[in-house]
Amino acid sequence: MEAVHPDTCGEEAAVLGAEGRPAPEARVHFRVTRFIMEAGVKLGMRSIPIATACTIYHKFFCEINLDAYDPYLVAMSSIYLAGKVEEQHLRTRDIINVSNRYFNPSSEPLELDSRFWELRDSIVQCELLMLRVLRFQVSFQHPHKYLLHYLIALKNWLNRYSWQRTPISVTAWALLRDSYHGGLCLRFRAQHLAVAVLYLALQVYGVEVPAEAGTQKPWWQVFSDDLTKPIIDNIVSDLIQIYTMDTEIP
């Protein structure tokens, strides 16, 4: 196992390869986290366990080179481990069958033969490996609770017409979900991510937040004192890079 320097952790989405295209590693992680999200939905996972699975996956490959292990096996083990961490336990058989259907849409569920048991053992062994590599630090503070709080506050600031005619809330949640295709969850604080996706949602629909009386702070700094415009710009830039990959990767 070859460790990756921690300074590069979570920066794959921001790294460009030749001709300004995303680096190969970032494209692989995009595909695999897309698999995690789609498999998670089919398994009935809630948004937080899916976010935890993506974060575990990204954090593992911050420590280990991509070519050391099969990323899809790591993804399946991430789903399994995230279910335990977030107390939404999943059966390995269900994870295997959903994954098999993802890669082979017309296939039948796997028989309980030697191939099935080998794959099940691989998932369990990979889970143990991931726990050791991550030093059992697999609980994370996600932006979801902050975004919910900020949306409630913002709704009270905006006039009812502006809020009702634009899907700001739906867009912000979608941006937050899609941010887990990259390593933003490791590079930025949860509060900063929550504000940044809300900022971008407002920008998309051209909605301006009225200044709060008696303060010189922009609205986003009211939510997070230590947040700066360059941090928001960095998050938005990484999100745009993720959506660029989405248009290029089948």
JOQUI-V414691 format. One record per residue. PHI is phi as a letter, one per 30 degrees, with the letter a starting at -180 (* if undefined). OMEGA is omega in whole degrees, -180 to 180 (none if undefined). Layout:
PHI;OMEGA, PHI;OMEGA
This chain:
*;179, c;-177, d;176, c;-179, d;-175, d;180, d;-180, c;-173, d;175, i;-176, c;-175, e;-175, d;-177, c;-176, c;179, c;176, c;-178, d;177, h;176, i;180, d;179, e;179, d;-178, e;-180, d;-180, d;179, d;177, d;-179, d;177, d;-179, d;-175, d;178, d;173, d;175, d;180, e;-178, d;-179, d;177, d;179, d;178, d;-179, d;178, d;179, i;-180, d;175, d;-175, d;-178, d;176, e;177, d;178, d;178, d;178, d;179, d;-179, d;176, e;180, e;-179, d;-177, d;178, d;-178, d;165, d;-177, c;-173, b;177, d;-174, d;-176, d;-178, d;-177, b;176, d;-176, d;180, d;173, d;176, e;179, d;179, d;178, d;177, d;177, d;-179, d;-179, d;180, d;177, d;178, d;-177, e;-176, c;175, h;170, b;-170, d;-180, b;176, d;178, e;-180, d;180, d;179, d;-180, d;-178, d;178, d;179, d;179, d;179, d;179, d;-178, d;-180, b;-171, e;-176, c;-175, d;174, d;175, e;-178, d;173, d;178, d;-178, c;-177, d;180, d;180, d;-176, d;175, d;179, d;178, d;179, d;179, d;179, d;-178, d;179, d;178, d;177, d;179, d;177, d;-178, d;179, d;179, d;-179, d;-178, d;178, h;176, i;178, c;-174, b;173, c;-173, b;173, c;-177, c;-179, d;-169, e;-178, d;178, d;180, d;178, e;180, d;-178, d;179, d;178, d;179, d;-178, d;179, e;179, d;179, d;-176, d;174, d;-172, d;-178, d;180, d;-178, d;-175, d;-175, d;180, b;-179, d;-177, d;-177, d;-179, d;-179, d;180, d;178, d;179, d;178, d;180, d;178, e;-176, d;180, d;-179, d;171, d;177, c;-176, c;-179, e;-178, d;179, c;-175, d;-172, b;177, d;-178, e;-180, d;-179, d;177, d;-179, d;180, d;-176, d;179, d;176, d;177, e;-179, d;178, d;178, d;179, d;-179, e;-177, c;176, i;-179, c;178, c;179, c;180, d;180, d;179, d;-177, e;175, i;178, b;177, c;-178, d;169, d;-174, e;-176, d;178, d;173, d;179, d;-176, b;-174, e;-174, c;179, d;179, b;179, d;176, e;178, d;178, e;-180, d;178, d;179, d;179, d;179, d;179, d;177, d;179, d;177, d;177, d;180, d;174, d;177, d;-179, d;180, d;-175, c;-175, c;-179, d;none
